């Protein structure tokens, strides 16, 4: 199989764009982005029991 490099790069670029779009629209990714803020807010209310 002899595929031109330019064609492979175009296909790879399209694949990466599709993956990025899926990740940007993924609810779970958005929740993960909010997790550090939620943890910080929860830690304000933790009592140190050491």
MINUBA-507750 format. One record per residue (C-alpha): x, y, z. Coordinates in steps of 0.5 Angstrom, whole numbers, padded with zeros to 4 digits, always signed. Example, Ala and Ser with C-alpha at 12.3 -4.5 7.8 and 13.67 -1.06 7.14 Angstrom:
2
+0025-0009+0016 +0027-0002+0014 
END
This chain:
50
+0000+0000+0000 +0003+0006-0002 -0001+0012+0000 +0002+0019-0001 +0004+0023+0006 +0000+0029+0004 -0006+0024+0004 -0004+0021+0010 -0003+0028+0014 -0010+0030+0011 -0013+0024+0014 -0010+0025+0021 -0012+0032+0021 -0019+0030+0020 -0019+0025+0025 -0016+0029+0030 -0021+0035+0029 -0027+0030+0030 -0024+0027+0036 -0023+0034+0039 -0030+0036+0037 -0033+0030+0041 -0028+0031+0047 -0031+0039+0047 -0038+0036+0047 -0037+0031+0052 -0041+0032+0058 -0036+0028+0063 -0030+0032+0060 -0034+0038+0062 -0035+0035+0069 -0028+0033+0070 -0026+0041+0069 -0031+0043+0074 -0028+0038+0079 -0022+0042+0082 -0027+0048+0084 -0032+0043+0087 -0026+0040+0091 -0024+0046+0093 -0030+0049+0095 -0032+0042+0099 -0025+0043+0103 -0027+0049+0106 -0032+0045+0110 -0028+0040+0112 -0026+0039+0119 -0018+0037+0121 -0019+0031+0126 -0011+0030+0126 
END
